[in-house]
Amino acid sequence: MNPPSATFFTRFAPLILLAVGGLVYANSFSVPFIYDDFGAIVDNADIRRLWPPRWALPSSAPNAPTNSRPIVAFTLALNYALGGSSITGYRLLNIGVHILCACTLFTVARRTLQTPSLASRFGPIAPHLALACALLWLVHPLGTQCVDYTIQRSESLMALFYLLALYSAIRHIETGRPIWSVIAVLTCALGMASKEAMATAPLLILLYDRTYAAGSFAAAWNQRKFLYIGLASTWLFLALLMSAASHGSSIGFTSDVTPLDYALNQSWIILDYLKKAVWPHPLIVDYGYPLPLTIGDVLPQLLLLATLLGFTVVALFRWPTLAFPVVWFFLILAPTSSIVPIVNEVGAERRIYLPLAGLIILAVVAGHLLLRRLRWPAWTGPVLLLILITTFGLRTAQRNAEYRDPLDLWQTAIDAVPHNPRAHTYLGLALKERGRSTEAAQRYQRALQLDPHYSEAHANLGILLAEAGQFDRAIAPFRQSLDAYPDYPEVHNNLGNALLSSGRLDLALRSFRRALELRPHYADAHSNLGILLGMQGRTDEAIDRFHRALEFDPTYARAHFNLGITYMNTAATDKAVHHFRQALRFQPDFPQARRGLEDALRQQRKP
């Protein structure tokens, strides 16, 4: 029996990728929101409405992952409009973007292998090799973070527009039609509005042109200068998006982490990425913070990385078609893994999401050439491919299951990076959710042993004490959290609650107002301030605060309940009934709201 033709693979590749991608991620729909998902999605009032487009503006939350990324914020607002906070729609979109990336990668790889410089060697089997590349990349476990960790769709959206821009540029190179140049520039701009790492796309497209079409940078510029002017103009758009310093001091050269410190850390991080491209274990949801390293600490890694980079530079001139996939890896990775410090996260699996494609393309092509040189039977390649796809697919499904259980997820992070205080803190949160408060407190204390100034651990200790009714004891850790990070609106709000419950109304008032200075759209702080004003007898001001909370989050059940109570106290029972019903509409398991509704109906003499 003859193998399927190249036409078969070209025609049915999208369906094959859809089926395989749906299969390996079928068990990811029950993965809950984790970590940054709560601030970016669950508690983000900016995505509650598609219009007016508040989602397009920088968030009032500090260092929000949607800042300067309006395309990402739009997709979150669209998900919320269609399904609220139900995880299903968010996960479906993440899986869909991942599969679309694989389909586009297939097309890019196929057309590249059919370019004049490679067609004589790979032309007839280009669709077979391209599908192998796309399938391996689709099921590789390093892609799970961009699917299972919802807010990290920023990486996969950027990758999709990156690949679409490259594909459009390839079509422009092939046909000379201006429409493809326009599409390349537009998709490049959309990528810039998805994540900042898109900045390398114009350079990679120019290098692709020089390698596979024009033969030199000068020829590429002379033949397609308007394409490159348009692509370069998207850097201005990116600069505009970043002009508000939307990520604060967490990225850039203003922190205590110097470029040298960060580069030394990246020497082992990048080699870890390379190892996991081959053997994806252990997978880590959080690499933690940059470590204080010296050159001596990472000298072997530095020498190995320098050798790899040196070989890549030499190969770029002597064997450019071989070197391009390696340059793809290093160039796309450069914005996050070179000298620009990312203070709050030294490494992340999602950063290798698109760079990994270059390594896989190189491995597939090199493997094909090796098998042909060794004269192994024709079935050897497909069998090896099937084994790899099955192995990676099973590991991906296993990783999806780990994301379903926060205890497993954060324990694996601690096992891999035991010095990471954030992982200990979030394991503590997972333990708290299981009712294991004593163990949670121990994890917070361990985090503080590793970093005595770690703000989140102090804050979580305060929450643990407040929920146990120990409001006086909770005040101290909240204040220690603010000593380490003064601009933390949630902690100001929680401190205000602890002070309010301790009867220190003036200090509580100051905390709530500070929280609202930092985040004017903070619905919970508006509602809590309304409670305080009501206790002071300032009923009209309290009602106004509750309405402000609902303006920013119309689904906020607690604010509806507070309005119901306030209207009950002012004998406005019709309004009280309305707001109690709204509270139960958005939170059916709200016993206080149900009792309030019953009391209000009794006052109206209604059953």
N, C-alpha and C positions, 0 to 999 in steps of 0.2 A: 504494500500500500504506500502510495506517495504521501509525503507530509503535506499539510495544508499549504496553499499557495500564499505568496506575499500579499496578493490582493485580499485574500481571506483575512489575514491578520490586520491589514490596514482598515478593512471595513468593519470588522467586529471587535477590534481592540477596545473601544469604549465600553462595550457591553461586558467584555471579559473583565476589565478593570472595575466596572461597577459591581459585578457579581462577587469578585474576590474581595474588594474593599468592604462591601456590605457584610460579607461572611465574617471577616476577621474583626470587624468592629460591632458585630451584632450584640455583643454582651456589654457594650459601653453605654447603652441608653439609661441604665440605672446608676451610672456614676454621678454622684451629687456635685453641687458647687463646692469648690475648695478655695481656701486661701484668698487671693486677690479677687476671686469671683464675687465675693460678698460685697466688697466695696464698689466694684465696677458694675455689678448687675443687681444683686438682691437689694442693696441699700442705696442704689444710685437713682436719685429722683430725676436726674437729667434725661434718662431714657424712658420716662413714663409716657411721654407724648412724642409723636412724630412731628407735630406742628403745634406751636412754634419750635423751630429746630434748636432747642437748648443743647441737645447732644453735640452740635457742631462746635460749641464754644468750649474753652478750657474749663474743666471741672473745678469746683471750689474745694474738692478734696485734695490734700497735698500729694503730689507725685502720682496722680491717678494714672492707671495704665491706658486710659482712653485719651489722655491729653495729647494734643497735636496729631491725633489719629482719627479724624472725623469719619472716615469710611468704616472703621471698626465700630465706632459709637453708633453710626447709622444702622449697622446690622443688628446691634444689640437692641436699639429702639424698635426696629422692625420685628425682631423676635418677641419683644414685650408686647407690641401691639397685637400680634397674632396669637400669643399664648401666655401672656403674663410671665410669671416666674417659673412656669413648668419647664423642667429641664429638657423635655423631649425635643422641642423646637430648636433649642440652642445646640443640642448634640447633633441633631439631624443636619443643621447647617454646617457645623464643623466637619462632619463626615463628608458632606457634599463638596465642600471646598477642597478637602484632601483628595478626593477622587478626581475632581476637575484638574487639580495640579498634576496628578499622575497622567491623565489624558493629554494634557498639554506637553508634559515632559516626553511622552511617547512621540508626539508629532515633531517636537524639536529634535529629538534624537534621530528619528527616521529621516528627516530632511537633511540633517547634518551628515549622516552616513551616506546619503545619496548625492552630496556635493561633488563637483568634478574632482576635487583632490582625493576623495575617498571612494568614489563610485566604482572604480575598477576593482577594488578589493572587497567592498562590502555592499555594493548596490543591490544585487539580487536578494540578499538576506537581511537588508537593512530593517524591514518591518519586524522580522523575527527578533533581532538583537534589540531593537528599540522597545518592543513589548517586554522582553526579559528585563531590561533596565527599569521600565515603569512598574512592572509587577514587584520586583525586589524592593524598589523604593517605597511602593505603596504599603507593603506588609512589614517593612523594617520596624523593629520596636522603638527606635529613636524618634519615630514620627508620632508616638502615642501622646506625648505631652501637648501637641497642637490640636489633638482631638479631644482628649479626656479632660484637660485643664482648660475650661471654657474660654476664658479671656485671652488665652494664648492663640486664639484664632488670628490675632494681629500678625503673627509670624506666617501662618498659612495663607492669609489674604495677601500679604506682601509677596509671598512666593508665587501665588497665582498670577498677580499682575506683573511680576518680574518675568515669569515664563511667557506670559502673553505678549509683553513688550518685545522679548527676544524673538518669539515666533513671528510677530508682525514685522520686525526688522528683517528677518530672514525672507519673508514673502516679498518685502520691498526690494531686497537684494536680488531675488530671483526674477521678479517681474518688472521692477522699475516703476510700478504704479504708485502715485503719490498718496492714494488712500491708505495704503499700508503704512506709510511713514506717519500719517496723521494718527492712525490707530496706535502705533508704537508710542508716540508721544503722549497720547491720552492715557493709555494703560500705565505708562511710566509715572505720570502725575498721580494716578489713582494709587499706585504703589507707594509713592511718597506720602500720601495721605493715610496710609495704613501702618507703616513703620519706617523708622529712619534708616534702617539698614538697606533700604532701596537705593540709597545714594550711590551705590557702586554700579547700578544697572547701566547707565550710559557708558561707563568705562568697559564693562564686560561686553556690551554689544559692539563697541568699536574694536575690541580685541578679537571678537568672533569674526567680524568682517575682514580684518587683516589676516586672520589665520586660515579661513576657509573660502574666502571670496577674492578680495582685492589683492592680497599678497603683501601689502605694506600699509602702514598707517597713512602715509601721504596719499596713496592711491585711494584708500577708503574715504579720506576727507574730500579729495577732489571729485570723486564720483557721487558722494552722498552727503555733501556738507550741510544741506538743509535738514536732513534727518538728525545729524549730530548737534546742530544749533538748537533744534527743537528739544532734543533729549536733554541737552545741557541747561535749557531754560527751566526745566523742572526742578533743578537745584534751587532756583530762586523761590519757587513755590514751597519747597521743603524749608528753606530758611525763614520764610514768612510764617509757616506753621510753628517753627521752633522759636520764633522771636520772643514769645512770652515766657521763655525759660520754664516750660510747662512741666518739666521733670525735676525742677529745682536743683538742689545740690547733689542729687543722687546720681547724676551723670555729668561728667565734665571735669575741668581742671581746678575747681574751686574747693575741693574736699581735702581731707587729710591724706587721702590715698594718692600718691604721686604717680605720674606715668610710668616711672621705673618700677615702682611697687607692683602696679597692675600688670606690666609686661612680664615681670618675673613670675607672677601667679599664672599668667596665661601659658607660660612655657610648659607647665605640667597639665593644665586644663586641655590645651589643644591635643597633646599626645593622648590624653584620656579619651577625647572625642574619637581620635583615630583608632584606638583600641576597641572602643565600643561599636565603631562601624563594622568591625569584623566579629567581635564577640560582645554582644550587647548585654553585659552583666558586670557589676550591678547597675541598674537604672536608678537615677537619683532625681527626685522632684525638686530638690533645693541643695545647691552646692555651698551655700552659706556666703560668708563675707571674705574679702581678700585677706590673706595672711601676711604678717610682717616677715618677709623672706629676704635673704641675701643671695648674691650671685652664687656663693658656695653651696647654698641649700639646693639649688636646682641646676647646677653646672652640667650634669649629664643630659638633662632634658634640653637645656639651652643648646648644647653642642649637637644633639640629634635634630632639633628643630632647625638650627642654622644649616645643617647639612641638607635637610629636605628642601628648605627654601633656596639654597644655592643650586641644588640640582634642578629645581623647577625653573629658575632664571636661565640657566644654561640650556635646558631643554626647550624653553620658549623660543630660542633662536635657532637651535639645531634641529629639533623635532617638534615644531609648533603644534601639529595636530595631536601628538601624544601629550604634550604639556598642557593643552588648554583645559582638560577636565581637572587637572591639579590646580591650575590657576583659578579656575571656577571655585574650588574649595577654599583656597586661601583668600581670594578677593572678596567673596560674599561674606566670609567670616570676619574680615578685617575690622569693620566698624565696631563690633562688640568684643573682639578678642585680640586687640593689639596694644595700644598705649592710652586710649581714652578711657579713664576709669569709670566703671559702673559700680558705684560704691556698695549698693545693697545686694549685689549678687555677682559673685566672681565668675560663675559659669552657669550654663543652663543647657539642657538637652535640646530645647527648641532652637537654639542658635545654630545647630548643625542641620536643621530641617532641610533647607535647600542646598547648602554646601554638600550634604551627603550624596545628592544626586550626581555630582561630578565624580565622586569616588566610585559610585556604583557603575556609572557608564564606563569608566576606565577599567574596572574589574571585569565587566562583561566582555568588552572588546578584547582585552588582553587574554581572558580565559578562552575565548573563541579562537584566537590566533594560536595559542598554545596547544589546544586540542587538535587543531588542523596540522600544526607542525609535527606533533607526536603521532599523527595518523590514527587517532583513536576512532572507533566506530561512530557513525553519525548520531546514533541515539544517545551517546554519552552526555553531550551537552544538555539536551532536554531533561534527562534523568537527574543530572546534578542540579539543574535549575529547579526542578520539582522538589527535590530534597531541601534546597535552601528556602524556597517559598514556604514549604510546610513548616520547617523549623522556625523561621522568623514569624510566620503567621501564628503558630502556637504560642510563641513567647509574647507576641503582641496581645493575644487574647488573655494570657496570664497577667500581663501588665494592666489591661483593662480591669481585671478583677481586683488587682491591688488598689487601683484608684477608687473602687467602690467602697473600700473600707479605709477610712482615714487612719485607723490604728496601724494597719499594715503599711500604708503609704509613708507615714512619717517614721515608723520604726525602721523601714528599709533606708530612709534618708540618714537616720542616726547611725545605723550600722556602717554605712559607707563613709559618712563625715561626722564622727562623734563630737567634734569640737564646734558644731554649728548650734548656737543658742536658739536660733529661730526654729529649727527642727524640734528641739526639746520643748519649746513653747507650744508649738502646734500639736505635738503629741499630747501635751497637757490638755489642750482644748478638746482633742478627740476623747481623752479619758473623762473629762468633765461631762461631755455629751452622753457618755455611758453611765453617768452617775458615780464615777470613781474619783470623787473630789480629793481625797487624801493623796492618791497617786498623782493627780493633776498638780496639786500644790508642790509635790516633790519634783516634778518636771520643771515647774517654773523656778523653783529654787536652784535646780541644776543649771538652768539657763543663766541665772544670775551669778552663779559661781564662775561660769565661763565668761560672762560679760556683766559686771555689776551695774553698768549703765544701760542695760538693754530695756528700752522703754516698754515694749509690748509685754514682757514678762512681769514687770511691776504692775502694769495696767490689768493684766489677767488675774494676778493675785488679788488686786483690789476688787475685781468683779466677783471672784470666788467668795471673798469675805462679805461683800454686800449682799450677795444672794443667800448667804447664811444668816442674814440679819445683823451682822457685826459691822454696822455702818461707821462707828467711831474708829474701828481698827482699819477699815477700808480706806479712810482718808489718807493715811500716810503713804501707802504704795501708789495711790493715784498721784500724789504730789511728787513722789520720787520719779514716776514716769514722766511728769511734766518738767522736772528738773533736767532730765536727759533729752527731752524733745518737747519744747514749750508750745509748738504749734500743732498740737494733736487734738482736733475738735472733739473726737469721741471721748477722750479722757477728761477734757474739761466738762463735758456733759455728764459723764459718770461721776466725776467729783461733785458736780452740782447736785446730783441725786443723793449722794451720800451725805452731803451737808444739809440738804433739805430734810432727809429722814432723821438727821441728828438735831433738827430744830435751829440750824444756823442759817436763817433765811437770807440775811444780807450777803453772806459769803456765797451762798448758793446762787443768788441773783447775779453776782459778779461772774461766777463760773459759766452760767448759761449764756450770759451776754458775750463772754469771750468766745465760747463755742460758735456763736452766731456771727461774730466778727470774722472768724476764720472760715466759716462755711455758712453764708447767708441763707442757703436753701436747705438747711439741716432741719428736716421735719421733726425729728425726735426732740431736738433742743427747743424748737418753738413750742411744742406740746408741753414739755416739762416746765418751761418758763410760764406757760399758761396756768399750770397747776399751782405754781408758786404765787402768781398774781391772784388767783382765786382764793388761796389761803390768806392773802393780805386784804381780802375784801374788794379787790379791784376787778370786779366782774366783767365789765365791758372790755377792759384790756385783755383779760384772760380769754374771752370769747374771740377777740381779734387774733390772738396768738394761735388758738386752735384752728381757726380758719386759714391762717397763714400756713400752718403745717399741712392742711389738706390742699392748699393751693400747690404746694410742691410735691405732695404725694396723696392723690385723691383716694388711694386704697388703704390709707393708714388707719387701721381699725381702732387703735388706741386713741387717736385724736377724735374720731367720731364718738367713742365712748365718753371721753372727757367732756365733749360738747353736750352729750346727752345728760350727763350728771349736772353740768352747769345749768342747762335749761330746766331741768327738774327743780333745781333749787330756786329758780326764778319763776316757777309756775308756768313756764312755756312748754306744756306737755306735748303739744303737737310736734314742735321742733325736736323735743327730747325723743319721742317715738321714732321720728325719721332717722335721727343719728344713731340710736341704738340698733335699728334695723340695718343701717349701713355698716355698722361695726360687725354685725353678725353675717352680713353678706360677704364681707372680705375676710372674716375670721370666724367661721361657724362654731369652732370649739372655744368660745369666749364666754364662760359661765357668768362673769360679772355683767356683761352686756345683756345676756338673756334675763338675768334677775332685774336689771334696770328696766328692760322693756316690759317685763311683767308688772313692775311697780307703776310704770307710766300708764299702762293700759288700765290698771285698776283705778288709778286716779281719774281716768276718762270714763270709768265704769264700762269698760269693754272687756270681753273675755280674752 
